[in-house]
């Protein structure tokens, strides 16, 4: 009887503990690297703007890692996040299916129109960066002369192009590396690259696991974390 | 380059004349107050390219000042041009607002030995100034926003003057006809060979 009571008590106590597992909300482009740096947390990977919105609405995130400084900066201003720390960089590339059925030779080939493109929505960092790059290259017209599929995050851009549902797409270089067996890559001009910087911050909310979030942050910034990020193709900012 | 009609041809001609013949006259007022540009559509491309190319050009002037072979008078000119480049970058970035180019995002990577002799240094400098002049010429003719065209025209005037000076240093005629306008595709391909993005993946 006593054993059964102890067991029941343990189960009741264990349930909330599991529900409150340390949770990292990360940009979709981090979905390959982060679990290698630390397999313990519960991860929620999506577009950074969606994650920001969820955190603003009280989602149970403990750490937020974004593909652009805009989202953590907004949370920091609202008092919902610690001061953001830059931990990685990236560049944009154009990808086509491996077989390149549209016969594209460079991004300038999209000026001819009538291609199917997979592009991030304007609100998600990859979409904002893509539009910035196209503005710099004077290629914004390709978003109206081609059939554009607006994607909520970078993983869906890669999926769409990899499956051949789009002739070309604009993900990060690291996303190409993760799916290079299905994709062909085309470099985009260096001079037109927007500065893609990843930032993370510890979420401030009642009951947040701040200690675990800080430990995770240190793990990402440590030599091992940096070398894993590098292995996955990310750029690194100088050590602070 | 796309085909151009008669009106566009005439605008290019005017911009070219301003850039080459009138460079000396316009270079002085370059520091005068200008209306604030409000770049529209593709105007951002001319300005963004200009900012990165001006950063590269400034790096050239920095290294040229440390190179051998320039006379005292030439060094003074290099020093002035270096200061002018700082001013150009600031002006362009003001116009670009949220799209402003940060100095740390790009680094100039010149070929080995590019400054080993004055002739080689001048050759590289001429190449960079030609990129700027060709792009500004295109922008001064085709930018949508009038204030952006004016800014590009002023930058064109100064850089055309520096290009003519460098040609003189190389013993070539200061100008051999009107400069050719360059598309960003053409100019970008050349500029990309001279820059890297430090801290960003290759």
Interface residues (C-beta under 8 A of the other chain):
Chain A: X89 X90 X91 X108 X132 X135 X136 X137 X138 X140 X173 X174 X189 X190 X191 X192 X193 X195 X196 X233 X234 X235 X236 X237 X238
Chain B: X41 X42 X44 X45 X48 X49 X52 X53 X99 X102 X105 X106 X184 X185 X188 X189 X191 X192 X195 X196 X197 X199 X200 X201
